[in-house]
Amino acid sequence: MVAVLLGGSLPAVQAQTTNVPQTDIEMLELQPDGIIVKGFGPAGSVSVGEGSLSVRVKESFNVDTGGKLEGLTLNYADGRNRERAVIDYEEIAPLLKGMDYLQSVTYDVTSLSGFEAAFQTKSGCRVSAFGSQRHTAIQLFIQFEGAPKIELNSDQAAQLRNVIAQGLDMLNSLRAAK
C-alpha cells in the first residue's frame, strides 16, 4: 500500500528478529496480565581474547498460571560488544553433545578439502568447527545471532563446555529439590 502511494516500489527489507522471542522461556517471560518471577545466578565464565563468555542459570515462573521454565543465558562482552543468547533447558544436553562432537571432529568427516560443522540453538547461538585445508588445524567458533564469529582455542572450548555442563547440573539440582 505504501509503495503505491509513493508511486514506486520499495526494496525488500528483511525483518529483524532481535526482539522476537525465540525460546520457550522468553515467551513465558512475555506473557501479559500476570506476574512473572525471573530467578538467575552465575554458573561460570571463560576468558576469550579481550572479552568474556559467561553462563548464567535462569528460571522463570508465572505466578498466576504456575508455568515454570528453566534454562541458561550465554553472554559475551568485550568492552565494545555485548551479546546474549537464551537456551531452553531442553536444548542444553543437545548443545553439550554438539560441542563434544565439534571438539573431536577431524578432516575424516568429509573426503573434500574443507568443511564446516555446526550446532545452533533456537536463539541463534551457533557453535561451529571449520577446516579449510587438511593440513591446518581445525578452528572452533561461537557466534551469536547477527554478530561476528568469536574464535575459541581448544582449552576455551573445553572450559565453555564444562561451564555449560555445570549450569545444567545446577538446574538439575534445582529440579530434584522440588
C-alpha positions as CSV (number, residue, x, y, z in Angstrom):
1,M,0.0,0.0,0.0
2,V,2.8,2.4,0.9
3,A,4.6,1.6,-2.4
4,V,1.5,2.5,-4.4
5,L,1.1,5.8,-2.6
6,L,4.7,6.7,-3.2
7,G,4.4,5.9,-6.8
8,G,7.1,3.3,-6.8
9,S,8.3,0.2,-5.2
10,L,10.4,-0.2,-2.1
11,P,13.3,-2.6,-1.9
12,A,12.5,-5.7,0.2
13,V,13.7,-5.3,3.7
14,Q,14.4,-8.3,5.8
15,A,12.6,-8.2,9.1
16,Q,14.9,-8.0,12.2
17,T,14.2,-10.7,14.7
18,T,16.3,-9.2,17.5
19,N,13.3,-8.6,19.8
20,V,11.2,-11.6,18.8
21,P,11.1,-14.3,21.5
22,Q,12.7,-17.4,20.1
23,T,12.8,-19.7,23.1
24,D,10.1,-21.1,25.3
25,I,11.5,-19.3,28.4
26,E,11.4,-15.9,26.5
27,M,7.8,-16.5,25.5
28,L,6.8,-17.3,29.1
29,E,8.5,-14.1,30.3
30,L,6.4,-12.1,27.8
31,Q,3.0,-13.4,28.9
32,P,0.7,-10.5,29.6
33,D,-1.6,-9.9,32.5
34,G,0.4,-11.9,35.0
35,I,3.3,-11.7,37.5
36,I,6.5,-13.2,36.1
37,V,9.3,-14.0,38.5
38,K,12.8,-14.4,37.0
39,G,15.4,-16.1,39.0
40,F,19.1,-16.2,37.9
41,G,22.6,-17.0,39.1
42,P,26.1,-17.5,37.8
43,A,27.3,-20.8,36.5
44,G,30.8,-19.6,35.5
45,S,32.8,-17.8,32.8
46,V,35.6,-18.2,30.3
47,S,38.0,-15.5,29.2
48,V,38.1,-15.2,25.4
49,G,40.7,-12.8,23.9
50,E,39.7,-9.3,25.2
51,G,36.3,-10.5,26.3
52,S,34.5,-13.0,28.5
53,L,31.8,-15.6,27.9
54,S,29.6,-16.0,31.0
55,V,26.9,-18.6,31.6
56,R,24.0,-17.9,34.0
57,V,21.3,-20.3,35.1
58,K,17.8,-19.0,35.0
59,E,14.3,-20.0,35.9
60,S,11.1,-18.1,35.1
61,F,7.8,-18.6,36.8
62,N,4.3,-17.2,36.0
63,V,2.7,-16.8,39.5
64,D,-0.8,-16.8,38.1
65,T,-0.7,-19.8,35.8
66,G,2.0,-21.8,37.6
67,G,4.0,-22.1,34.4
68,K,7.7,-22.5,35.1
69,L,10.7,-23.0,32.8
70,E,14.5,-23.2,33.3
71,G,17.4,-22.5,31.1
72,L,20.7,-20.8,30.6
73,T,21.9,-17.5,29.3
74,L,25.1,-17.2,27.5
75,N,26.6,-13.7,27.5
76,Y,29.6,-12.3,25.7
77,A,31.2,-8.9,26.5
78,D,34.5,-7.4,25.3
79,G,34.2,-3.7,26.1
80,R,32.7,-2.8,22.7
81,N,30.2,-5.6,22.1
82,R,27.6,-7.3,24.2
83,E,25.8,-10.4,23.0
84,R,23.3,-12.7,24.7
85,A,21.6,-16.0,23.9
86,V,18.9,-17.7,25.9
87,I,19.0,-21.5,25.9
88,D,16.0,-23.5,27.0
89,Y,16.6,-26.4,29.4
90,E,15.7,-29.0,26.7
91,E,18.4,-27.6,24.4
92,I,21.3,-27.9,26.9
93,A,22.0,-31.6,26.6
94,P,21.9,-31.5,22.8
95,L,24.2,-28.4,22.9
96,L,26.7,-30.3,25.1
97,K,26.5,-33.3,22.7
98,G,27.1,-31.0,19.8
99,M,30.0,-29.3,21.5
100,D,31.6,-32.7,22.2
101,Y,31.3,-33.6,18.5
102,L,32.7,-30.3,17.3
103,Q,35.7,-30.6,19.7
104,S,36.6,-34.0,18.3
105,V,35.7,-33.7,14.7
106,T,38.5,-34.4,12.2
107,Y,39.0,-34.0,8.5
108,D,37.8,-37.6,8.1
109,V,34.2,-36.2,8.3
110,T,34.4,-35.5,4.6
111,S,36.5,-36.5,1.6
112,L,36.7,-32.9,0.5
113,S,39.5,-30.5,1.5
114,G,37.3,-28.3,3.8
115,F,34.3,-28.4,6.0
116,E,32.1,-26.6,8.5
117,A,30.1,-28.4,11.1
118,A,27.8,-26.5,13.4
119,F,25.1,-26.7,16.2
120,Q,22.6,-23.9,16.6
121,T,20.2,-23.2,19.4
122,K,16.7,-21.7,18.9
123,S,18.0,-18.3,19.9
124,G,20.6,-18.3,17.1
125,C,23.7,-19.1,19.2
126,R,25.9,-21.2,16.9
127,V,28.9,-23.3,17.8
128,S,31.0,-24.4,14.9
129,A,34.1,-26.1,13.7
130,F,35.8,-25.1,10.5
131,G,38.6,-26.6,8.5
132,S,39.8,-25.3,5.2
133,Q,42.8,-27.4,4.3
134,R,43.6,-30.9,5.5
135,H,47.0,-29.9,6.9
136,T,45.8,-26.9,9.0
137,A,44.3,-27.0,12.5
138,I,40.5,-27.1,12.8
139,Q,39.1,-23.8,14.2
140,L,36.3,-23.6,16.7
141,F,33.9,-20.7,16.9
142,I,30.9,-19.4,18.8
143,Q,28.6,-16.9,17.2
144,F,25.6,-15.0,18.5
145,E,22.8,-14.2,16.0
146,G,23.8,-11.4,13.8
147,A,27.2,-11.0,15.4
148,P,30.7,-11.9,14.1
149,K,32.2,-15.3,15.0
150,I,34.4,-15.5,18.1
151,E,37.2,-17.9,17.8
152,L,37.8,-20.3,20.7
153,N,41.0,-22.3,21.2
154,S,40.6,-25.9,22.3
155,D,41.1,-25.0,26.0
156,Q,38.5,-22.2,25.9
157,A,36.0,-24.5,24.1
158,A,36.5,-27.2,26.7
159,Q,36.1,-24.7,29.5
160,L,32.9,-23.3,28.0
161,R,31.5,-26.8,27.6
162,N,32.3,-27.5,31.3
163,V,30.7,-24.3,32.4
164,I,27.5,-25.1,30.4
165,A,27.6,-28.6,32.0
166,Q,27.9,-27.0,35.4
167,G,24.9,-24.9,34.7
168,L,22.9,-28.0,33.7
169,D,24.0,-29.7,36.9
170,M,22.8,-26.6,38.9
171,L,19.4,-26.7,37.1
172,N,19.1,-30.5,37.7
173,S,19.7,-29.9,41.4
174,L,17.0,-27.3,41.5
175,R,14.6,-29.6,39.8
176,A,15.4,-32.5,42.1
177,A,14.9,-30.3,45.2
178,K,11.2,-29.7,44.3
